[in-house]
Amino acid sequence: MTSSPQILLLGIGNVLWADEGFGVRVVEHLQKHYRFPDNVTVLDGGTQGMYLVEHVRAAEVLVVFDAVDYGLPPATLKRVENDDVPNFLGAKKISLHQTGFQEVLATAQMLGQYPKHLLLIGVQPEELDDYGGSLRASVKAQIQPAIDMALSYLQNFGIVPAATGAAIDLADPALDMQRYERERPSSAQACRIGDQRILASGLFEARPPQTSDQPSLRVDVDYRGKY
C-alpha cells in the first residue's frame, strides 16, 4: 500500500507592504476555511527565508503562494511548475524574501531532499510601495481563485479538503487580515508612501552641513588585542 505524500502549502511574503502579503493572506484563508488530512501542512512562511529549509525538505509536494512580478497586468494569476519555479522567482525580484526562497530551494536540492512536485501560484501585484497597507481590492479578489487553482492541483494526489463553513479563528489573531485593516492607521493619519509628504509638511527643513569655528572632537581608538 502506497503511503500518502507529504504536502506543504506555503505562503510567503510580507503583509506590511500591500500586495506583497498575498501569499500569506492566501494561507490565512486556507487556515480559516478548510481542513486538510494529516499529511498536508498549511504554513505561513512570511519572510523566514532559510528557516523554511527543513519544511521544504520534508515535502514531496510543495505549493507556494506569492506575489510575483511576471510583467503581466495587475492582479493576473499565473501558475508555474517544477523546474521553472526558481527561474520565475529570480527573474525580477520584488523583495528580498524571493531571494531567500530561491536559496531555500537550492539548499534543499543540494542536500538531496527536494520536492518531487513543485507548483508556484503567483499574482501580479498592483501596489507594493505602501508600508502598512493591505492588499489592493483587485489582488484580494484573487485569493479564492488561487485557492481553487491549488485545490484542483491537489486532486491529483487524492486531496479533497473539508470546508469549515464558518471561519475558524487563527492561532494568532493579530495576523487576521480584517483585524489588520481595521486597526491600522489611515493614510491621513500616517504617511505610508515614503518621505515626500513629510518633507513637504514644513516640520523639517533640509539644510547643508554647517561649518564651525569650534575644534572638532578627536577620538583615539586602541585596537591592541583586537586582531
SENURO-736257 format. One line per field, with one value per residue (C-alpha): residue number from 1; residue in one letter; x, y, z. Coordinates in nm, 3 decimals. Example, Ala and Ser with C-alpha at 12.3 -4.5 7.8 and 13.67 -1.06 7.14 Angstrom:
2
n (1 | 2)
res (a | s)
c1 (1.230 | 1.367)
c2 (-0.450 | -0.106)
c3 (0.780 | 0.714)
//
This chain:
227
n (1 | 2 | 3 | 4 | 5 | 6 | 7 | 8 | 9 | 10 | 11 | 12 | 13 | 14 | 15 | 16 | 17 | 18 | 19 | 20 | 21 | 22 | 23 | 24 | 25 | 26 | 27 | 28 | 29 | 30 | 31 | 32 | 33 | 34 | 35 | 36 | 37 | 38 | 39 | 40 | 41 | 42 | 43 | 44 | 45 | 46 | 47 | 48 | 49 | 50 | 51 | 52 | 53 | 54 | 55 | 56 | 57 | 58 | 59 | 60 | 61 | 62 | 63 | 64 | 65 | 66 | 67 | 68 | 69 | 70 | 71 | 72 | 73 | 74 | 75 | 76 | 77 | 78 | 79 | 80 | 81 | 82 | 83 | 84 | 85 | 86 | 87 | 88 | 89 | 90 | 91 | 92 | 93 | 94 | 95 | 96 | 97 | 98 | 99 | 100 | 101 | 102 | 103 | 104 | 105 | 106 | 107 | 108 | 109 | 110 | 111 | 112 | 113 | 114 | 115 | 116 | 117 | 118 | 119 | 120 | 121 | 122 | 123 | 124 | 125 | 126 | 127 | 128 | 129 | 130 | 131 | 132 | 133 | 134 | 135 | 136 | 137 | 138 | 139 | 140 | 141 | 142 | 143 | 144 | 145 | 146 | 147 | 148 | 149 | 150 | 151 | 152 | 153 | 154 | 155 | 156 | 157 | 158 | 159 | 160 | 161 | 162 | 163 | 164 | 165 | 166 | 167 | 168 | 169 | 170 | 171 | 172 | 173 | 174 | 175 | 176 | 177 | 178 | 179 | 180 | 181 | 182 | 183 | 184 | 185 | 186 | 187 | 188 | 189 | 190 | 191 | 192 | 193 | 194 | 195 | 196 | 197 | 198 | 199 | 200 | 201 | 202 | 203 | 204 | 205 | 206 | 207 | 208 | 209 | 210 | 211 | 212 | 213 | 214 | 215 | 216 | 217 | 218 | 219 | 220 | 221 | 222 | 223 | 224 | 225 | 226 | 227)
res (m | t | s | s | p | q | i | l | l | l | g | i | g | n | v | l | w | a | d | e | g | f | g | v | r | v | v | e | h | l | q | k | h | y | r | f | p | d | n | v | t | v | l | d | g | g | t | q | g | m | y | l | v | e | h | v | r | a | a | e | v | l | v | v | f | d | a | v | d | y | g | l | p | p | a | t | l | k | r | v | e | n | d | d | v | p | n | f | l | g | a | k | k | i | s | l | h | q | t | g | f | q | e | v | l | a | t | a | q | m | l | g | q | y | p | k | h | l | l | l | i | g | v | q | p | e | e | l | d | d | y | g | g | s | l | r | a | s | v | k | a | q | i | q | p | a | i | d | m | a | l | s | y | l | q | n | f | g | i | v | p | a | a | t | g | a | a | i | d | l | a | d | p | a | l | d | m | q | r | y | e | r | e | r | p | s | s | a | q | a | c | r | i | g | d | q | r | i | l | a | s | g | l | f | e | a | r | p | p | q | t | s | d | q | p | s | l | r | v | d | v | d | y | r | g | k | y)
c1 (0.000 | 0.143 | 0.173 | 0.027 | 0.278 | 0.379 | 0.231 | 0.321 | 0.103 | 0.330 | 0.254 | 0.549 | 0.563 | 0.543 | 0.197 | 0.333 | 0.390 | 0.048 | 0.024 | 0.348 | 0.143 | -0.067 | 0.087 | 0.047 | -0.316 | -0.394 | -0.262 | -0.456 | -0.776 | -0.692 | -0.638 | -0.967 | -1.191 | -1.050 | -0.944 | -0.689 | -0.572 | -0.277 | -0.030 | -0.098 | 0.070 | -0.056 | 0.223 | 0.263 | 0.627 | 0.630 | 0.986 | 1.161 | 1.394 | 1.640 | 1.439 | 1.199 | 1.456 | 1.353 | 0.988 | 1.071 | 1.299 | 1.020 | 0.770 | 0.717 | 0.461 | 0.512 | 0.263 | 0.388 | 0.168 | 0.340 | 0.326 | 0.542 | 0.632 | 0.551 | 0.529 | 0.156 | -0.146 | -0.205 | -0.386 | -0.318 | -0.281 | -0.020 | 0.087 | 0.436 | 0.550 | 0.860 | 1.194 | 1.051 | 0.966 | 1.317 | 1.354 | 1.035 | 1.115 | 1.451 | 1.362 | 1.252 | 1.256 | 1.014 | 1.163 | 1.440 | 1.213 | 1.218 | 1.597 | 1.574 | 1.331 | 1.544 | 1.822 | 1.585 | 1.507 | 1.875 | 1.977 | 1.712 | 1.829 | 2.194 | 2.103 | 1.930 | 1.577 | 1.379 | 1.003 | 0.908 | 0.625 | 0.652 | 0.383 | 0.404 | 0.077 | 0.167 | -0.027 | 0.097 | 0.099 | -0.081 | 0.087 | 0.392 | 0.508 | 0.255 | 0.407 | 0.133 | -0.110 | -0.318 | -0.394 | -0.547 | -0.903 | -0.807 | -0.538 | -0.755 | -1.018 | -0.766 | -0.731 | -1.013 | -0.919 | -0.564 | -0.701 | -0.927 | -0.625 | -0.432 | -0.722 | -0.761 | -0.390 | -0.412 | -0.682 | -0.401 | -0.273 | -0.610 | -0.651 | -1.001 | -1.022 | -1.334 | -1.475 | -1.531 | -1.835 | -1.788 | -1.441 | -1.215 | -1.007 | -0.636 | -0.387 | -0.254 | -0.547 | -0.306 | -0.239 | -0.602 | -0.635 | -0.966 | -0.818 | -0.507 | -0.718 | -0.943 | -0.665 | -0.401 | -0.377 | -0.544 | -0.332 | -0.443 | -0.304 | 0.018 | 0.203 | 0.272 | 0.425 | 0.769 | 0.916 | 0.791 | 0.481 | 0.680 | 0.944 | 0.674 | 0.493 | 0.723 | 0.804 | 1.154 | 1.397 | 1.673 | 1.991 | 2.354 | 2.609 | 2.719 | 3.087 | 3.203 | 3.497 | 3.493 | 3.763 | 3.642 | 3.623 | 3.922 | 3.887 | 4.179 | 4.096 | 4.316 | 4.299 | 4.558 | 4.444 | 4.159 | 4.338)
c2 (0.000 | 0.338 | 0.593 | 0.939 | 1.203 | 1.479 | 1.801 | 2.157 | 2.456 | 2.754 | 3.125 | 3.364 | 3.743 | 4.049 | 4.166 | 4.513 | 4.602 | 4.590 | 4.324 | 4.160 | 3.993 | 3.796 | 3.455 | 3.491 | 3.602 | 3.300 | 3.068 | 3.260 | 3.198 | 2.829 | 2.800 | 2.972 | 2.795 | 2.446 | 2.133 | 1.900 | 1.543 | 1.492 | 1.462 | 1.823 | 2.116 | 2.471 | 2.713 | 3.089 | 3.125 | 3.504 | 3.625 | 3.348 | 3.253 | 2.979 | 2.883 | 2.716 | 2.468 | 2.182 | 2.226 | 2.220 | 1.917 | 1.724 | 1.793 | 1.565 | 1.806 | 2.180 | 2.451 | 2.808 | 3.118 | 3.453 | 3.791 | 3.762 | 4.023 | 3.837 | 4.159 | 4.098 | 4.323 | 4.379 | 4.103 | 3.842 | 3.490 | 3.262 | 2.910 | 2.776 | 2.418 | 2.224 | 2.337 | 2.670 | 2.787 | 2.906 | 3.085 | 3.285 | 3.371 | 3.507 | 3.675 | 4.005 | 4.010 | 4.238 | 4.182 | 4.011 | 3.724 | 3.590 | 3.580 | 3.395 | 3.141 | 3.076 | 2.987 | 2.760 | 2.562 | 2.548 | 2.429 | 2.159 | 2.039 | 2.041 | 1.833 | 1.577 | 1.633 | 1.831 | 1.821 | 1.580 | 1.812 | 2.191 | 2.444 | 2.823 | 3.016 | 3.381 | 3.703 | 4.011 | 4.286 | 4.614 | 4.811 | 4.739 | 5.085 | 5.123 | 5.048 | 4.939 | 4.899 | 4.595 | 4.404 | 4.608 | 4.505 | 4.350 | 4.135 | 4.044 | 3.919 | 3.659 | 3.484 | 3.236 | 3.176 | 3.099 | 2.853 | 2.692 | 2.652 | 2.481 | 2.253 | 2.141 | 2.056 | 1.865 | 1.639 | 1.472 | 1.347 | 1.243 | 1.550 | 1.691 | 1.919 | 1.976 | 2.329 | 2.454 | 2.666 | 2.939 | 3.089 | 2.943 | 3.178 | 3.187 | 3.065 | 3.422 | 3.666 | 3.954 | 3.800 | 3.826 | 4.046 | 4.202 | 4.299 | 4.434 | 4.653 | 4.767 | 4.870 | 5.018 | 5.399 | 5.561 | 5.726 | 6.061 | 5.967 | 5.803 | 5.855 | 5.514 | 5.607 | 5.743 | 6.071 | 6.325 | 6.431 | 6.464 | 6.681 | 6.899 | 6.944 | 7.218 | 7.020 | 6.956 | 7.176 | 7.026 | 7.229 | 7.174 | 7.092 | 7.394 | 7.477 | 7.569 | 7.753 | 7.518 | 7.248 | 6.912 | 6.618 | 6.386 | 6.023 | 5.788 | 5.420 | 5.148 | 4.844 | 4.640 | 4.287 | 4.316 | 4.140)
c3 (0.000 | -0.107 | 0.172 | 0.127 | 0.012 | 0.248 | 0.111 | 0.207 | 0.121 | 0.179 | 0.166 | 0.155 | 0.158 | 0.381 | 0.488 | 0.575 | 0.210 | 0.046 | -0.228 | -0.121 | 0.152 | -0.098 | -0.028 | 0.347 | 0.309 | 0.091 | 0.360 | 0.624 | 0.425 | 0.392 | 0.767 | 0.843 | 0.592 | 0.515 | 0.698 | 0.539 | 0.605 | 0.839 | 0.551 | 0.445 | 0.622 | 0.570 | 0.664 | 0.683 | 0.575 | 0.583 | 0.519 | 0.711 | 0.427 | 0.519 | 0.826 | 0.581 | 0.450 | 0.679 | 0.586 | 0.216 | 0.253 | 0.422 | 0.144 | -0.154 | -0.296 | -0.247 | -0.344 | -0.300 | -0.298 | -0.358 | -0.527 | -0.839 | -1.099 | -1.421 | -1.623 | -1.664 | -1.592 | -1.218 | -1.031 | -1.301 | -1.161 | -1.315 | -1.225 | -1.285 | -1.222 | -1.125 | -1.277 | -1.395 | -1.042 | -0.935 | -1.268 | -1.222 | -0.861 | -0.968 | -1.298 | -1.144 | -0.766 | -0.587 | -0.243 | -0.051 | 0.055 | -0.302 | -0.298 | 0.033 | -0.102 | -0.408 | -0.165 | 0.026 | -0.289 | -0.390 | -0.042 | -0.034 | -0.374 | -0.264 | 0.042 | -0.177 | -0.045 | -0.298 | -0.365 | -0.642 | -0.740 | -0.715 | -0.802 | -0.776 | -0.781 | -0.814 | -0.855 | -1.035 | -0.768 | -0.822 | -0.541 | -0.326 | -0.216 | 0.066 | 0.405 | 0.643 | 0.355 | 0.278 | -0.040 | -0.317 | -0.397 | -0.733 | -0.571 | -0.272 | -0.517 | -0.640 | -0.303 | -0.366 | -0.734 | -0.620 | -0.364 | -0.624 | -0.853 | -0.573 | -0.474 | -0.836 | -0.842 | -0.512 | -0.651 | -0.850 | -0.513 | -0.375 | -0.154 | -0.111 | 0.196 | 0.400 | 0.408 | 0.761 | 0.680 | 0.939 | 0.961 | 1.230 | 1.443 | 1.365 | 1.624 | 1.639 | 1.600 | 1.531 | 1.188 | 1.081 | 0.771 | 0.879 | 1.214 | 1.041 | 0.812 | 1.095 | 1.333 | 1.103 | 1.079 | 0.781 | 0.514 | 0.657 | 1.000 | 0.884 | 0.559 | 0.406 | 0.072 | 0.166 | 0.281 | 0.030 | 0.223 | 0.545 | 0.381 | 0.228 | 0.559 | 0.687 | 1.001 | 0.874 | 0.688 | 0.478 | 0.519 | 0.408 | 0.679 | 0.878 | 0.933 | 1.281 | 1.432 | 1.728 | 1.734 | 1.616 | 1.852 | 1.838 | 1.936 | 1.987 | 1.947 | 2.091 | 1.864 | 2.057 | 2.113 | 1.862 | 1.576)
//
